[in-house]
């Protein structure tokens, strides 16, 4: 009778040609595959043959850790497998010992010369390799790259910040937003078109920083970045709302009322604006 892993093999593809890493796509993903040196957000479980319970898993975690390829993913077979995957994909990988835990295994959990099965789902990934390459450049070198590359790096940093924010890691989120803001501020010899593109990229960063500072209970700094956003777009509803929140925390009720009524004029049926405005006028 065939063993469980032997029954899997006919459904799997040999992704590197030596039989060491076999792959079965259970649910296809979308878009391009994971780039080298990316940071990946994944759920995974590792199984030994004849075992229904994983020896390691992240499926119980609401927020799995973002893992950087080449640093945090320690199994060669798992890393090579991830590079074949797309966002949203769920796949199984059967790894021979040379691509997993080797001939020695990892006692007491992994026996010697063990073949292991990994089930992996790509929740998201960010091209952090591009960010790493950009940040290691001198300012002069950064200014020679196309504006489109700078904006891609900034968007990746903002995505990292958003990921931290959603995990309530507000200090980490703020630091990523500010890193992106600094890169935009370092851009030299700007044409009028580049200046407008930089302003467009700075606006959501200022709004993100303002909100993070509110979560960190630092209304003075929240107000600072809310006002920076208003310098770019004086009618921006989110910026007016952030400033209204900050003024309320600072007990400057007249200023809070002014900002919130201006925001309400833009979005008269917004429940958050209306509820905060009622709080100010109580």
C-alpha positions as CSV (number, residue, x, y, z in Angstrom):
1,X,0.0,0.0,0.0
2,X,1.2,3.5,-0.8
3,X,2.2,5.8,2.0
4,X,0.4,9.2,2.3
5,X,3.3,11.1,0.7
6,X,3.6,8.6,-2.1
7,X,-0.1,9.1,-2.9
8,X,0.5,12.9,-3.1
9,X,3.5,12.7,-5.5
10,X,1.5,12.0,-8.8
11,X,-0.5,15.2,-8.3
12,X,2.7,17.3,-7.8
13,X,5.1,19.1,-10.1
14,X,8.9,19.0,-9.8
15,X,9.7,22.7,-9.5
16,X,13.5,22.6,-9.8
17,X,14.1,19.3,-11.7
18,X,15.8,17.1,-9.2
19,X,12.7,15.8,-7.3
20,X,13.7,17.6,-4.2
21,X,10.8,20.0,-4.1
22,X,7.4,18.9,-5.4
23,X,4.5,21.3,-5.6
24,X,0.7,21.0,-5.8
25,X,-1.4,24.1,-6.3
26,X,-4.6,23.8,-4.3
27,X,-5.9,27.3,-4.9
28,X,-4.3,29.5,-7.6
29,X,-3.2,33.0,-6.9
30,X,-3.2,36.2,-8.9
31,X,-0.6,38.5,-10.3
32,X,3.2,38.1,-10.6
33,X,5.1,35.6,-8.4
34,X,6.9,36.6,-5.2
35,X,10.1,38.4,-6.1
36,X,13.5,37.6,-4.6
37,X,14.2,39.3,-1.2
38,X,10.6,40.1,-0.8
39,X,8.8,40.2,2.6
40,X,5.9,37.7,2.7
41,X,2.9,37.4,4.9
42,X,2.0,33.7,5.0
43,X,0.1,31.1,6.8
44,X,1.9,27.8,6.8
45,X,1.9,24.4,8.5
46,X,4.5,21.7,8.4
47,X,3.7,17.9,8.6
48,X,5.6,14.7,9.0
49,X,4.3,11.7,7.2
50,X,1.6,9.7,9.1
51,X,0.9,12.8,11.3
52,X,-2.4,14.6,11.3
53,X,-1.1,17.4,13.6
54,X,1.5,19.9,12.3
55,X,4.9,20.1,14.0
56,X,4.7,23.9,13.4
57,X,1.9,26.2,12.2
58,X,0.9,29.8,12.0
59,X,-2.8,29.2,11.2
60,X,-3.8,30.1,14.8
61,X,-2.4,33.6,14.5
62,X,-4.6,36.5,13.5
63,X,-1.6,38.5,12.4
64,X,1.2,36.2,11.2
65,X,4.7,37.8,11.2
66,X,6.0,39.3,8.0
67,X,8.9,37.2,6.9
68,X,11.8,38.4,4.7
69,X,13.2,35.9,2.2
70,X,16.9,35.2,2.7
71,X,16.7,36.0,6.4
72,X,13.6,34.8,8.2
73,X,12.7,31.8,6.0
74,X,15.3,29.2,7.0
75,X,14.3,26.2,4.9
76,X,15.8,26.3,1.4
77,X,12.9,24.3,0.0
78,X,10.3,26.5,1.5
79,X,12.0,29.7,0.2
80,X,12.4,28.2,-3.3
81,X,8.7,27.2,-3.2
82,X,7.6,30.6,-2.1
83,X,9.3,32.2,-5.1
84,X,6.9,30.2,-7.4
85,X,3.8,31.4,-5.6
86,X,1.4,34.3,-6.3
87,X,-0.7,36.4,-4.0
88,X,-3.7,34.5,-2.6
89,X,-2.2,31.1,-3.7
90,X,-2.5,28.1,-1.5
91,X,-0.1,25.2,-2.3
92,X,1.5,22.1,-0.8
93,X,5.2,21.4,-1.0
94,X,6.8,18.0,-0.4
95,X,10.5,18.6,0.6
96,X,13.2,16.1,0.6
97,X,15.7,16.2,3.5
98,X,18.3,18.2,1.6
99,X,15.8,21.0,1.1
100,X,14.3,20.8,4.6
101,X,16.0,19.7,7.8
102,X,18.9,17.6,6.4
103,X,20.1,14.2,7.3
104,X,20.4,15.2,11.0
105,X,16.8,16.4,11.3
106,X,15.9,18.6,14.2
107,X,15.3,16.5,17.4
108,X,13.0,16.0,19.1
109,X,10.4,17.2,16.5
110,X,12.0,16.2,13.2
111,X,13.6,12.8,12.8
112,X,16.7,12.1,10.8
113,X,16.4,12.3,7.0
114,X,12.8,13.3,7.2
115,X,10.7,14.2,4.2
116,X,8.3,17.0,5.2
117,X,5.1,18.4,3.8
118,X,4.3,22.2,4.0
119,X,1.0,23.7,3.3
120,X,1.4,27.4,2.5
121,X,-0.9,30.3,1.7
122,X,0.4,33.6,0.5
123,X,-1.7,36.3,2.2
124,X,0.4,39.2,0.8
125,X,3.9,40.2,-0.1
126,X,5.9,43.4,-0.4
127,X,8.9,43.9,-2.6
128,X,11.2,44.9,0.3
129,X,14.2,44.0,-1.7
130,X,13.6,47.0,-3.9
131,X,13.3,49.1,-0.7
132,X,16.6,47.7,0.7
133,X,18.4,48.5,-2.5
134,X,17.1,52.0,-2.6
135,X,17.9,52.9,1.0
136,X,21.5,51.7,0.6
137,X,22.1,54.2,-2.2
138,X,23.6,57.6,-1.5
139,X,21.4,60.6,-1.9
140,X,23.1,61.4,-5.2
141,X,22.3,57.9,-6.5
142,X,18.7,58.1,-5.2
143,X,18.2,61.3,-7.2
144,X,19.2,59.5,-10.4
145,X,16.6,56.8,-10.2
146,X,13.3,57.4,-12.0
147,X,10.5,59.1,-10.0
148,X,8.4,56.0,-10.6
149,X,10.9,53.8,-8.7
150,X,10.9,56.3,-5.8
151,X,7.1,56.2,-5.7
152,X,7.1,52.3,-5.7
153,X,9.5,52.3,-2.8
154,X,7.4,54.9,-0.9
155,X,4.2,52.8,-1.6
156,X,5.9,49.7,-0.2
157,X,7.0,51.5,2.9
158,X,3.5,52.8,3.4
159,X,2.1,49.3,2.9
160,X,4.5,48.1,5.7
161,X,3.2,51.0,7.9
162,X,-0.4,50.0,7.2
163,X,0.3,46.4,8.1
164,X,1.8,47.5,11.4
165,X,-1.0,49.9,12.1
166,X,-3.6,47.2,11.6
167,X,-1.7,45.1,14.2
168,X,-1.9,48.1,16.6
169,X,1.9,48.6,16.4
170,X,1.6,52.3,16.0
171,X,5.2,53.3,16.7
172,X,6.4,50.9,14.0
173,X,3.7,52.2,11.6
174,X,4.7,55.8,12.3
175,X,8.4,55.0,11.7
176,X,7.6,53.5,8.3
177,X,5.5,56.4,7.2
178,X,8.2,58.9,8.3
179,X,10.8,56.9,6.4
180,X,8.8,57.2,3.3
181,X,8.2,60.9,3.9
182,X,12.0,61.4,4.3
183,X,12.7,59.7,1.0
184,X,10.3,62.0,-0.7
185,X,11.8,65.1,1.0
186,X,15.3,64.1,-0.1
187,X,14.3,64.2,-3.8
188,X,16.4,67.0,-5.4
189,X,16.2,69.0,-8.7
190,X,12.4,68.6,-8.9
191,X,10.5,69.8,-12.0
192,X,7.0,71.2,-11.5
193,X,5.5,67.8,-12.4
194,X,7.7,66.0,-9.9
195,X,6.8,68.5,-7.2
196,X,3.1,67.7,-7.8
197,X,3.7,64.0,-7.8
198,X,5.6,64.3,-4.5
199,X,2.8,66.3,-2.9
200,X,0.3,63.7,-4.0
201,X,2.5,61.0,-2.4
202,X,3.0,63.0,0.8
203,X,-0.7,63.7,1.4
204,X,-1.7,60.1,2.5
205,X,1.6,59.8,4.5
206,X,0.7,63.0,6.5
207,X,-2.8,61.6,7.1
208,X,-1.4,58.2,8.2
209,X,1.1,59.8,10.6
210,X,-1.5,62.1,12.1
211,X,-3.8,59.1,12.8
212,X,-0.9,57.1,14.3
213,X,0.0,60.0,16.6
214,X,-3.7,60.2,17.7
215,X,-3.5,56.5,18.5
216,X,-0.3,57.2,20.5
217,X,-2.2,59.9,22.4
218,X,0.0,62.7,21.0
219,X,-2.5,65.3,19.8
220,X,0.1,68.1,19.3
221,X,2.0,65.9,16.7
222,X,-1.3,64.7,15.2
223,X,-2.3,68.3,14.6
224,X,1.1,69.1,13.1
225,X,0.7,66.4,10.4
226,X,-2.9,67.1,9.9
227,X,-2.0,70.7,9.1
228,X,0.7,69.6,6.7
229,X,-2.0,67.6,4.9
230,X,-4.2,70.7,4.8
231,X,-1.3,72.7,3.2
232,X,-1.5,70.4,0.3
233,X,-5.3,70.1,0.2
234,X,-7.1,72.7,2.3
235,X,-10.5,70.9,1.7
236,X,-9.3,67.4,2.5
237,X,-12.0,65.8,4.7
238,X,-9.7,63.4,6.4
239,X,-7.2,66.1,7.3
240,X,-10.0,68.4,8.7
241,X,-11.3,65.4,10.7
242,X,-7.8,64.6,12.1
243,X,-7.3,68.2,13.1
244,X,-10.7,68.3,14.7
245,X,-9.9,65.1,16.7
246,X,-6.5,66.6,17.8
247,X,-8.0,69.9,18.8
248,X,-10.7,68.1,20.8
249,X,-8.0,66.1,22.7
250,X,-6.2,69.5,23.3
251,X,-9.5,71.0,24.7
252,X,-9.4,73.6,22.0
253,X,-13.1,73.3,21.3
254,X,-13.6,76.4,19.0
255,X,-10.8,75.2,16.7
256,X,-12.2,71.6,16.8
257,X,-15.7,72.9,15.9
258,X,-14.3,74.9,13.0
259,X,-12.4,71.9,11.5
260,X,-15.3,69.6,11.9
261,X,-17.9,71.9,10.4
262,X,-15.7,72.3,7.4
263,X,-15.4,68.5,7.2
264,X,-19.1,68.2,7.6
265,X,-19.6,70.6,4.7
266,X,-17.7,68.1,2.5
267,X,-19.4,65.0,3.8
268,X,-22.7,66.0,5.5
269,X,-23.8,62.4,6.2
270,X,-20.6,61.0,7.6
271,X,-21.4,59.5,10.9
272,X,-17.9,59.8,12.4
273,X,-17.8,63.5,11.6
274,X,-21.3,64.1,12.9
275,X,-20.8,62.1,16.1
276,X,-17.6,64.0,16.9
277,X,-19.2,67.3,16.1
278,X,-22.0,66.5,18.6
279,X,-19.4,65.7,21.2
280,X,-17.7,69.1,20.7
281,X,-20.9,71.0,21.0
282,X,-22.2,69.2,24.2
